[in-house]
Amino acid sequence: MTNVQSISFSLNGQPVEMEIPAHTLLIDLIRDRIGLKGTKRSCDMEVCGACTMLLNGEPISSCTTLAVDVDGKEVTTIEGVTPLSGLSRIQKAFVLHGGLQCGFCTPGFIMAVTALLNANPHPTDEEIRHYLHGNLCRCTGYVKIFEAVKSLAAKQVSENAALPAARQRKFRLETS
């Protein structure tokens, strides 16, 4: 018999209450039960960063976090930091600096950078490296990602920044 527990938490600013099996991982709850597919599953071992979400503003690996552990807390996913009107300034910086290619790791990086800039809007190079050390990218390397974060720290990219015409495309959140 499965041990079922009731949980209540905030997801991207919205209250959520549900009953779940006690062994449910946060990534499974968010992707499979709630249907938000922006967070990616990759390593299932807390080493790649693709599954990064914020728990009370701090980055966590949702592939190893039990959903019951978020009871009474605030969970933020990539969907929660993406404005309905388009891209956030962090996402724009990644586009402007070429900090993404296939995009699989990008949500995890965006979440780590969100936590970093919320904690310290003007991080040092060492602080940037520290916040990004748990995220792996097999396509771009890290120079372009680092440049994107540096531009944000220097306030070179604002919420109202326009993308150059060559980089203006319709972006959509992947749902599968």
C-alpha positions as a Markdown table, in Angstrom:
| # | Residue | x | y | z |
|---|---|---|---|---|
| 1 | Met | 0.0 | 0.0 | 0.0 |
| 2 | Thr | 1.3 | 3.4 | -0.9 |
| 3 | Asn | 1.8 | 6.0 | 1.8 |
| 4 | Val | -0.2 | 9.1 | 0.6 |
| 5 | Gln | 0.5 | 12.5 | 2.0 |
| 6 | Ser | -1.3 | 15.9 | 1.6 |
| 7 | Ile | 0.9 | 18.8 | 0.7 |
| 8 | Ser | 0.3 | 22.5 | 0.3 |
| 9 | Phe | 2.8 | 24.8 | -1.4 |
| 10 | Ser | 3.1 | 27.8 | -3.6 |
| 11 | Leu | 4.1 | 27.1 | -7.3 |
| 12 | Asn | 5.1 | 30.1 | -9.3 |
| 13 | Gly | 3.0 | 32.3 | -6.9 |
| 14 | Gln | -0.1 | 30.1 | -7.1 |
| 15 | Pro | -1.3 | 27.9 | -4.2 |
| 16 | Val | -1.3 | 24.2 | -4.8 |
| 17 | Glu | -2.9 | 21.5 | -2.6 |
| 18 | Met | -2.8 | 17.8 | -3.4 |
| 19 | Glu | -2.4 | 14.3 | -2.2 |
| 20 | Ile | 0.7 | 12.5 | -3.4 |
| 21 | Pro | 2.5 | 9.3 | -2.8 |
| 22 | Ala | 5.3 | 10.0 | -0.2 |
| 23 | His | 8.0 | 8.8 | -2.6 |
| 24 | Thr | 7.1 | 11.2 | -5.4 |
| 25 | Leu | 10.0 | 13.3 | -6.6 |
| 26 | Leu | 9.5 | 17.0 | -7.2 |
| 27 | Ile | 10.4 | 16.8 | -10.9 |
| 28 | Asp | 7.7 | 14.1 | -11.4 |
| 29 | Leu | 5.1 | 16.1 | -9.6 |
| 30 | Ile | 5.8 | 19.3 | -11.6 |
| 31 | Arg | 6.2 | 17.6 | -15.0 |
| 32 | Asp | 3.8 | 14.7 | -14.8 |
| 33 | Arg | 1.0 | 15.7 | -12.4 |
| 34 | Ile | 1.0 | 19.5 | -12.8 |
| 35 | Gly | 2.1 | 19.5 | -16.5 |
| 36 | Leu | 4.9 | 22.1 | -16.5 |
| 37 | Lys | 7.5 | 20.7 | -18.8 |
| 38 | Gly | 10.1 | 23.4 | -18.9 |
| 39 | Thr | 12.2 | 21.8 | -16.2 |
| 40 | Lys | 14.3 | 19.0 | -17.7 |
| 41 | Arg | 15.2 | 15.5 | -16.4 |
| 42 | Ser | 18.7 | 14.3 | -17.2 |
| 43 | Cys | 21.0 | 12.7 | -14.7 |
| 44 | Asp | 18.7 | 11.8 | -11.8 |
| 45 | Met | 21.8 | 12.2 | -9.6 |
| 46 | Glu | 22.0 | 15.9 | -8.8 |
| 47 | Val | 25.0 | 16.6 | -11.0 |
| 48 | Cys | 23.9 | 18.2 | -14.2 |
| 49 | Gly | 21.6 | 21.1 | -13.2 |
| 50 | Ala | 19.0 | 20.5 | -15.9 |
| 51 | Cys | 16.3 | 20.0 | -13.2 |
| 52 | Thr | 17.1 | 23.1 | -11.2 |
| 53 | Met | 14.1 | 24.8 | -9.6 |
| 54 | Leu | 14.1 | 27.4 | -6.8 |
| 55 | Leu | 12.8 | 26.4 | -3.3 |
| 56 | Asn | 12.2 | 29.5 | -1.2 |
| 57 | Gly | 14.5 | 31.3 | -3.7 |
| 58 | Glu | 17.4 | 28.9 | -3.5 |
| 59 | Pro | 18.4 | 26.5 | -6.3 |
| 60 | Ile | 17.7 | 22.8 | -5.8 |
| 61 | Ser | 17.9 | 19.7 | -7.8 |
| 62 | Ser | 14.3 | 18.6 | -8.3 |
| 63 | Cys | 15.4 | 15.1 | -9.5 |
| 64 | Thr | 16.4 | 14.2 | -6.0 |
| 65 | Thr | 14.0 | 16.3 | -3.9 |
| 66 | Leu | 10.9 | 14.6 | -2.5 |
| 67 | Ala | 7.8 | 16.5 | -3.3 |
| 68 | Val | 6.7 | 16.2 | 0.4 |
| 69 | Asp | 9.7 | 18.3 | 1.3 |
| 70 | Val | 8.2 | 21.4 | -0.4 |
| 71 | Asp | 5.1 | 21.4 | 1.9 |
| 72 | Gly | 4.6 | 24.9 | 3.1 |
| 73 | Lys | 7.2 | 26.4 | 0.8 |
| 74 | Glu | 7.6 | 28.4 | -2.4 |
| 75 | Val | 8.6 | 26.5 | -5.6 |
| 76 | Thr | 9.6 | 28.5 | -8.7 |
| 77 | Thr | 10.1 | 26.8 | -12.1 |
| 78 | Ile | 11.3 | 28.2 | -15.4 |
| 79 | Glu | 7.7 | 29.0 | -16.2 |
| 80 | Gly | 7.5 | 31.2 | -13.1 |
| 81 | Val | 10.4 | 33.4 | -14.2 |
| 82 | Thr | 9.2 | 33.7 | -17.9 |
| 83 | Pro | 6.9 | 36.7 | -18.4 |
| 84 | Leu | 3.8 | 36.1 | -20.4 |
| 85 | Ser | 4.9 | 39.0 | -22.7 |
| 86 | Gly | 8.1 | 37.2 | -23.9 |
| 87 | Leu | 11.5 | 36.7 | -22.4 |
| 88 | Ser | 12.9 | 37.8 | -19.0 |
| 89 | Arg | 16.1 | 39.9 | -19.0 |
| 90 | Ile | 18.1 | 36.8 | -18.1 |
| 91 | Gln | 16.7 | 34.9 | -21.1 |
| 92 | Lys | 17.3 | 37.9 | -23.3 |
| 93 | Ala | 21.0 | 38.0 | -22.2 |
| 94 | Phe | 21.4 | 34.3 | -23.0 |
| 95 | Val | 20.0 | 35.0 | -26.5 |
| 96 | Leu | 22.0 | 38.2 | -27.1 |
| 97 | His | 25.3 | 36.5 | -26.0 |
| 98 | Gly | 24.8 | 33.1 | -27.6 |
| 99 | Gly | 24.6 | 31.4 | -24.3 |
| 100 | Leu | 22.3 | 28.6 | -25.6 |
| 101 | Gln | 22.3 | 26.2 | -28.5 |
| 102 | Cys | 20.1 | 23.1 | -28.1 |
| 103 | Gly | 18.4 | 24.6 | -25.1 |
| 104 | Phe | 18.2 | 21.5 | -23.0 |
| 105 | Cys | 20.3 | 22.9 | -20.1 |
| 106 | Thr | 19.1 | 26.4 | -20.5 |
| 107 | Pro | 16.2 | 26.3 | -18.0 |
| 108 | Gly | 18.5 | 25.1 | -15.3 |
| 109 | Phe | 21.1 | 27.8 | -16.0 |
| 110 | Ile | 18.3 | 30.4 | -16.0 |
| 111 | Met | 17.1 | 29.3 | -12.6 |
| 112 | Ala | 20.7 | 29.3 | -11.2 |
| 113 | Val | 21.3 | 32.8 | -12.5 |
| 114 | Thr | 17.9 | 34.0 | -11.2 |
| 115 | Ala | 18.9 | 32.8 | -7.7 |
| 116 | Leu | 22.4 | 34.4 | -8.0 |
| 117 | Leu | 21.1 | 37.8 | -9.2 |
| 118 | Asn | 18.3 | 37.8 | -6.5 |
| 119 | Ala | 21.0 | 37.1 | -3.9 |
| 120 | Asn | 23.6 | 39.5 | -5.4 |
| 121 | Pro | 22.7 | 41.8 | -8.3 |
| 122 | His | 26.4 | 42.6 | -8.8 |
| 123 | Pro | 28.3 | 39.3 | -8.4 |
| 124 | Thr | 32.0 | 38.8 | -8.8 |
| 125 | Asp | 33.4 | 36.4 | -11.4 |
| 126 | Glu | 34.0 | 33.9 | -8.6 |
| 127 | Glu | 30.4 | 34.2 | -7.4 |
| 128 | Ile | 29.1 | 33.6 | -10.9 |
| 129 | Arg | 31.3 | 30.5 | -11.3 |
| 130 | His | 30.1 | 29.2 | -7.9 |
| 131 | Tyr | 26.4 | 29.5 | -8.8 |
| 132 | Leu | 27.0 | 27.9 | -12.2 |
| 133 | His | 29.3 | 25.1 | -11.1 |
| 134 | Gly | 26.4 | 22.7 | -10.8 |
| 135 | Asn | 25.1 | 23.1 | -14.3 |
| 136 | Leu | 26.5 | 21.2 | -17.3 |
| 137 | Cys | 26.3 | 22.3 | -21.0 |
| 138 | Arg | 27.5 | 20.0 | -23.7 |
| 139 | Cys | 26.9 | 22.5 | -26.6 |
| 140 | Thr | 28.1 | 26.0 | -25.9 |
| 141 | Gly | 30.8 | 25.6 | -23.4 |
| 142 | Tyr | 30.6 | 28.2 | -20.7 |
| 143 | Val | 32.2 | 31.4 | -22.1 |
| 144 | Lys | 29.0 | 32.7 | -23.7 |
| 145 | Ile | 26.9 | 31.8 | -20.7 |
| 146 | Phe | 29.4 | 33.5 | -18.4 |
| 147 | Glu | 29.3 | 36.6 | -20.7 |
| 148 | Ala | 25.5 | 36.7 | -20.5 |
| 149 | Val | 25.6 | 36.7 | -16.7 |
| 150 | Lys | 28.4 | 39.3 | -16.7 |
| 151 | Ser | 26.2 | 41.6 | -18.9 |
| 152 | Leu | 23.3 | 41.2 | -16.4 |
| 153 | Ala | 25.6 | 42.1 | -13.5 |
| 154 | Ala | 26.8 | 45.2 | -15.4 |
| 155 | Lys | 23.1 | 46.0 | -16.1 |
| 156 | Gln | 23.7 | 45.9 | -19.9 |
| 157 | Val | 20.5 | 44.0 | -20.5 |
| 158 | Ser | 17.2 | 45.4 | -19.2 |
| 159 | Glu | 13.7 | 44.0 | -19.1 |
| 160 | Asn | 12.9 | 46.3 | -22.0 |
| 161 | Ala | 15.9 | 45.3 | -24.1 |
| 162 | Ala | 15.1 | 44.6 | -27.7 |
| 163 | Leu | 16.7 | 41.7 | -29.5 |
| 164 | Pro | 18.6 | 42.4 | -32.7 |
| 165 | Ala | 16.5 | 41.6 | -35.8 |
| 166 | Ala | 18.7 | 38.6 | -36.6 |
| 167 | Arg | 17.9 | 37.1 | -33.2 |
| 168 | Gln | 14.2 | 37.9 | -33.1 |
| 169 | Arg | 12.3 | 34.7 | -33.3 |
| 170 | Lys | 9.2 | 33.4 | -31.7 |
| 171 | Phe | 10.2 | 31.4 | -28.7 |
| 172 | Arg | 7.9 | 29.0 | -26.9 |
| 173 | Leu | 8.3 | 26.9 | -23.9 |
| 174 | Glu | 8.8 | 23.3 | -24.8 |
| 175 | Thr | 6.0 | 21.2 | -23.5 |
| 176 | Ser | 7.3 | 17.7 | -24.0 |
